[in-house]
Amino acid sequence: MSRPKFLPCHHTFCCQCIKTLCENKRKIGCPLCRSPFNAPYDSDYGRLPANVYAEELVRAGHFVSEADRKHREVKDELEAVNTALIEARTKLAAQERTMMEVEGYQKAMNDAEVSLAAAKESSQNLFQQLQQTQQDRSKLAEALEELRKSEEEAKNLNDELSLYEQLKDLVQGEYCYCVSVYL
């Protein structure tokens, strides 16, 4: 409701609704109680008494709607933070379990000389796998960069093709126009 106004019977309507109600009529009735009233002679419906209480209710309604929207945003953010916190705690617990496993392996390695040789070999294998993984990651990054460049080139070619098609259509249209003018 915008610009709420009182009718003489003290019912409230927005200024635009009153104006629509009064169009082409001099004497009309309130839509609620049918009390007759005269339309302003100069069509200045803004001169009707304002219902400040209704204006404040509308303003309060907007304020409540905005507060509800902000509340929902904060609630959504809080849920996202809680989700992230749960994920972080889960990862931390997994890392702690991994750390405990690593500590157990280190203790076992210190306790047995025989296991040391096997652990060194295992470590070397893991190191080689890590190097291989790093090489694979590097190759993957290069391939992704090439793919990105290819996609960009394809987009540019599509753009050029589109421009070519538009130019072709334009030239054909001009040719048809020229042929029809000369015929």
HELIX and SHEET records of a PDB file:
HELIX    1   1 CYS A   15  CYS A   22  1                                   8    
HELIX    2   2 TYR A   45  ARG A   47  5                                   3    
HELIX    3   3 VAL A   52  ASP A  111  1                                  60    
HELIX    4   4 GLU A  113  TYR A  182  1                                  70    
SHEET    1   A 2 PRO A   4  PHE A   6  0                                        
SHEET    2   A 2 THR A  12  CYS A  14 -1                                        
SHEET    1   B 2 LYS A  27  GLY A  29  0                                        
SHEET    2   B 2 PRO A  36  ASN A  38 -1                                        
END                                                                             
